[in-house]
Amino acid sequence: MSDVAKVALSAENAVESSLVRLGRYLSFAPISSDPAAKGKLAELAAVLRDDLAKLGLQRARVLDLPDAHPCVAAEWMGAGPNAPTILVYGHFDVQPVKGETWDTDPHALVRKGDRLYGRGSADDMGGWLSHFVAMEAWLSQTGKLPCNVKVLLEGEEEIGSPNLAKFMDAHPDAFESDAMVLTDCENPSVDIPGLTVSLRGLLEVEVAVASAKSDVHSGLWGNIVPDPATTLIALLARLVDADGRLALARREIDQAWLATSRDVPLTPDVIRAGARLLDGVSPLPDRGLSPAAWAWRQPAVTVLSTTFPAPGSEKNAIRRSCSAKLSLRIAPGQTSKQLYDAVAAELSRDVPGGLTVSVTELPGAASSWDYVAKGPAFDAADRAYEAAWGRRPIRIGIGGSIPFVALFGERFSRLPLVLNGVIDPETGAHGPNESMHVGVYAKTVKANVHLYAELARALVKSG
Ligand SMILES: [Zn+2]
């Protein structure tokens, strides 16, 4: 039996027991947005450092910066200077569960059939744990890894990676590598692996409408003076088409993307289940595209909040002003300025009654990302996935925005960035009952075993 086959078998056998560790990590409830959980993140970071050391990695350490949740780093450089160094990135913080109704304890791993429920199971603990298991199998079976490996786990991804650039500046050696495997992404189905090559960006704007210096009696002044609330509703309605989709700044979608997007089995039933739609509610019509193409490649709008009078504050008055915050998803290949300009122009033109309309960009925009995943590292990834999943991964987009990816893309543009993960359409990341499919996890463990060997061969340096 070849080394890689022996290691793959050992890793496969370790999948079940690794779930005990997953349950332990989950139980820390490392919610990065909750100031009260700061100690839990620090505790988990120390546990991960110790576990990385135990599985045979060197220089396992916690990286600290003031006013930041820590990162965890470790490495194994025993493959020598002619072997490539692979960076594995993941994040150990999780989204909050406040206001969500879970069927199980969100901070305990609960198995039902093929799915493992718990906050962080798939986003992103299963993602990096699949590497721990693969590395451990290589080290226990052969005493070495086929390539040099660095592991970098972040504790602030779910709050937008506000300090990741500072960690890169303070600890460049923790990131220095020849290829990066960034594990926080999804697969089109539990049978079809995906490598992510495009992301939408994110832009938030506030639109405020004002009419008067004070609220006025709606009986005396209604039908005579304009109402900012109904005007705002009318302005917002201009942004969308009859289906409710953003009608502005749409992109031409090339045929290759459209064809790939149609390989993603997002049938109406899958969408209903994945988006938890009520009976009788239909997904939006395709209009010549596909659901995936709409999500990956077109800009979109969501209302985040409004200042319409809240329940309990009713009074018979025309309010003097109101506002709404909108989230806009920036299409790949589109800049935040292009999208902002289109939206601001539409909201500001021909405002009835001369009301004051101001459109402000809110801080924290994330760029979109469009990547060409070609070359030896991606051929290596294709072969690794084929060995584990029985088929090559398709190149997919993600409709969401992952700020760390744009940052890695900016800082390490010359390196191959392989974006994979253990999320699938039923995962429900960032919502109640988040889960990971055990088969997806097991296949990803096996793919990682092959990935190190394939990358070592594909990226070997002439010595
Ligand atoms: Zn994530």
Boltz pocket constraint, residues with backbone or C-beta under 6 A from the ligand:
constraints:
  - pocket:
      binder: B
      contacts: [[A, 91], [A, 123], [A, 124], [A, 157], [A, 184]]
      max_distance: 6.0
